[in-house]
Amino acid sequence: MNVRAQGIFLSARPHGETAVIARILTEEYGMLAGYVAGGRGRHLRPVVIPGNLVDAELRAKSDSQLPFARLELLESRGPWLSEPLPAAAINWLTSLTASVLPERQSYPELYTVLKAVLDAICGAPSARGWLGALVTYEILLLRDLGYGGGTAPQVSDFDDAMAAFDRLFTPIEKHLLAGTYGDVMSARTLLRTRLAKISGT
């Protein structure tokens, strides 16, 4: 395996004293896992932030071997992690994606939409500008992984987006995250709590 591609950094699981096992979503190759030496060190800590856009080079001697990954930061989401609502949204999207997508299967539409939603979260003045897009991404995940999902709802205002967001809780928990190790849904619950401060519900 010898791959170089831009991708969205999804997660970093500690490995050994300083390394991480990274998961990165690329447009052409799908989700890739790789061993990042020094991933918890001072130099790479700003790079291995969920939501970041990175240039990734992954090399392995065989397809069965976990590739070694070298990462270069292209665009940082770090400044938004100090903002409670954007941070919760980024954490939910990246945790969900890292947990449910199979490795090395291309989902170019999911990649494009996820990148657009992350851009909107970091660019819009409030969640009213991105919640509808987040709901669309959740529906696409359900659809592309074989659990229906249907078409994206017509969202005319923030209340419509909140209603759609609430309706998707059960199908995501029941289908996408059934049997998943760890409580990924807690990230969605935290996001819902923070959204409630805008909606009042």
ABEGO torsion letter per residue (X at the ends): XBBBBBBBBABBBBBEAABBBBBBBBAAAEBBBBBBBGAABAAAAAABBBGBBBBBBBBBABAABBBBBBBBBABBAAAAAABAAAAAAAAAAAAAAAAABBBGBBBAAAAAAAAAAAAAAAABABAAAAAAAAAAAAAAAAAAAGAEGEBBBBBABAAAAAAAAAAAAAAAAAAAABGBBEBAAAAAAAAAAAAAAAAGX
